[in-house]
Amino acid sequence: MTESSSAPFSVASLFAEREAHRRQEQEAAEQVARRKNEEMAQFRQRLENFQLTDEILQAGQLRIRRAFERGEEELMFTSFPSDFCTDSGRAIINAGAPPIVEPTDEEKEKLKDADPEWLATLPQGARVVYDYWKQHLKPAGFGFSARILNFPGGKPGDVGMFFTWPKNQLDL
């Protein structure tokens, strides 16, 4: 049997090799996690600073037309982690819940045209889209909604934001 010029074969050398391999895997995983965190921070910043342009509006209208032609009743125009919301998406989850105390008729009238409470919890760029919808698309018959798309580990995951429209003209 010939001996190689490397360290002698022993249990100690096997442990050392295994530990070195685990350290390399750990370093690679940490690098991937850092890169993912950097990308999410950049995405969050882009969402905070988002501004509508004519090009974006035209592309959005084209996407709505295509979805409409396919017989769909909504278009998800963006999604992002619920951690981007100031309350991690809880206001969106509770948006359809009935109030604890029934509002008076006056309060109901005030609330009818009020912005949804969850809007204040979203990144600023989402507000830009909501304002555009409220001014231009709502009068044209489109709806706007947000919902939690998944619950990984039982916690709110991604938020989806949607433009909606009725299934047929009778529902206008």
C-alpha positions as CSV (number, residue, x, y, z in Angstrom):
1,M,0.0,0.0,0.0
2,T,1.4,3.3,-1.0
3,E,1.1,6.3,1.3
4,S,0.0,9.6,-0.2
5,S,1.7,12.8,0.7
6,S,-1.4,14.1,2.5
7,A,-2.2,13.8,6.2
8,P,-2.3,10.3,7.5
9,F,-5.6,8.5,7.4
10,S,-7.3,8.5,10.8
11,V,-10.5,9.1,12.5
12,A,-9.2,12.5,13.6
13,S,-8.5,13.5,10.0
14,L,-12.0,12.3,8.9
15,F,-13.5,14.5,11.6
16,A,-11.4,17.5,10.5
17,E,-12.4,16.9,6.8
18,R,-16.1,16.7,7.8
19,E,-15.8,19.9,9.9
20,A,-14.0,21.8,7.1
21,H,-16.8,20.7,4.6
22,R,-19.5,21.8,7.0
23,R,-17.8,25.1,7.5
24,Q,-17.7,25.6,3.7
25,E,-21.4,24.7,3.4
26,Q,-22.2,27.1,6.2
27,E,-20.2,30.0,4.6
28,A,-22.0,29.3,1.3
29,A,-25.4,29.4,2.9
30,E,-24.6,32.6,4.8
31,Q,-23.4,34.2,1.5
32,V,-26.7,33.2,-0.2
33,A,-28.7,34.6,2.7
34,R,-26.8,37.9,2.6
35,R,-27.4,38.1,-1.1
36,K,-31.1,37.4,-0.6
37,N,-31.3,40.0,2.1
38,E,-29.6,42.6,-0.1
39,E,-32.0,41.8,-2.9
40,M,-35.0,42.1,-0.7
41,A,-33.8,45.5,0.7
42,Q,-33.3,46.7,-2.9
43,F,-36.8,45.5,-3.8
44,R,-38.3,47.2,-0.8
45,Q,-36.6,50.4,-1.6
46,R,-37.8,50.2,-5.2
47,L,-41.4,49.6,-3.9
48,E,-41.1,52.6,-1.5
49,N,-39.9,54.9,-4.3
50,F,-42.2,53.6,-7.1
51,Q,-43.6,56.2,-9.4
52,L,-46.1,55.7,-12.3
53,T,-44.9,56.6,-15.7
54,D,-46.8,56.6,-19.0
55,E,-44.9,53.4,-20.1
56,I,-45.9,51.6,-16.9
57,L,-49.6,52.7,-17.3
58,Q,-49.7,51.5,-20.9
59,A,-48.1,48.2,-19.9
60,G,-50.6,47.8,-17.1
61,Q,-53.6,48.5,-19.3
62,L,-52.3,46.0,-21.8
63,R,-52.0,43.4,-19.1
64,I,-55.6,44.2,-17.9
65,R,-56.9,43.8,-21.5
66,R,-55.2,40.5,-22.0
67,A,-56.6,39.2,-18.7
68,F,-60.0,40.5,-19.6
69,E,-59.9,38.7,-23.0
70,R,-59.0,35.5,-21.3
71,G,-62.2,35.8,-19.2
72,E,-60.4,36.5,-16.0
73,E,-61.9,38.9,-13.4
74,E,-58.8,40.2,-11.8
75,L,-55.1,41.0,-12.4
76,M,-52.5,40.8,-9.7
77,F,-50.2,43.7,-10.6
78,T,-47.7,43.1,-7.8
79,S,-46.8,41.0,-4.8
80,F,-44.3,41.5,-2.0
81,P,-43.5,40.1,1.4
82,S,-46.0,41.0,4.1
83,D,-43.0,42.1,6.2
84,F,-42.9,45.2,4.0
85,C,-46.2,46.3,5.6
86,T,-45.9,48.1,8.9
87,D,-48.1,45.5,10.6
88,S,-46.8,42.5,8.7
89,G,-50.1,42.3,6.8
90,R,-52.5,42.0,9.7
91,A,-54.7,44.9,8.6
92,I,-55.2,43.2,5.2
93,I,-56.1,39.9,6.9
94,N,-58.7,41.7,9.1
95,A,-60.1,43.9,6.3
96,G,-63.3,41.9,5.8
97,A,-64.0,41.3,9.5
98,P,-67.2,42.8,10.8
99,P,-66.8,45.6,13.3
100,I,-67.0,44.8,17.0
101,V,-69.5,47.6,17.5
102,E,-72.1,48.2,14.7
103,P,-71.5,51.7,13.3
104,T,-74.3,54.2,13.1
105,D,-75.8,55.2,9.8
106,E,-73.7,58.5,9.9
107,E,-70.5,56.5,10.5
108,K,-71.4,54.1,7.7
109,E,-71.9,57.0,5.3
110,K,-68.5,58.4,6.2
111,L,-66.8,55.0,5.8
112,K,-68.3,54.4,2.4
113,D,-65.8,56.5,0.6
114,A,-63.0,56.2,3.1
115,D,-59.7,54.6,2.1
116,P,-59.2,51.1,3.6
117,E,-57.3,51.0,6.8
118,W,-54.7,48.6,5.4
119,L,-53.6,51.2,2.9
120,A,-51.7,53.1,5.5
121,T,-49.7,49.9,6.3
122,L,-48.4,49.4,2.8
123,P,-45.1,50.6,1.2
124,Q,-45.4,54.1,-0.2
125,G,-45.3,53.0,-3.8
126,A,-48.5,51.0,-3.4
127,R,-50.2,54.2,-2.3
128,V,-49.3,55.8,-5.7
129,V,-51.0,52.9,-7.5
130,Y,-54.1,53.1,-5.2
131,D,-54.4,56.9,-5.8
132,Y,-54.2,56.3,-9.6
133,W,-56.9,53.6,-9.3
134,K,-59.1,55.8,-7.2
135,Q,-58.9,58.8,-9.6
136,H,-58.9,57.0,-13.0
137,L,-59.9,53.3,-12.8
138,K,-62.5,53.3,-10.0
139,P,-64.8,55.7,-12.0
140,A,-64.3,53.4,-15.0
141,G,-65.7,50.4,-13.1
142,F,-62.5,48.7,-11.8
143,G,-62.0,47.5,-8.3
144,F,-58.9,47.4,-6.2
145,S,-58.0,44.8,-3.5
146,A,-55.1,43.4,-1.5
147,R,-54.9,40.0,0.2
148,I,-52.4,37.7,1.8
149,L,-51.5,35.0,-0.7
150,N,-49.9,32.4,1.5
151,F,-49.2,31.6,5.1
152,P,-45.8,29.9,5.4
153,G,-45.4,28.5,8.9
154,G,-48.8,29.9,9.8
155,K,-47.7,33.5,9.4
156,P,-48.7,36.0,6.7
157,G,-46.5,35.5,3.7
158,D,-46.8,37.5,0.5
159,V,-49.3,40.3,-0.2
160,G,-50.9,40.4,-3.6
161,M,-52.5,43.6,-5.0
162,F,-55.2,43.3,-7.6
163,F,-57.2,45.2,-10.1
164,T,-60.7,43.6,-10.4
165,W,-63.7,44.0,-12.7
166,P,-67.1,42.5,-13.0
167,K,-67.7,39.2,-14.8
168,N,-70.3,40.7,-17.1
169,Q,-72.0,44.0,-17.9
170,L,-75.0,43.2,-15.7
171,D,-72.7,43.4,-12.6
172,L,-71.6,47.0,-13.4
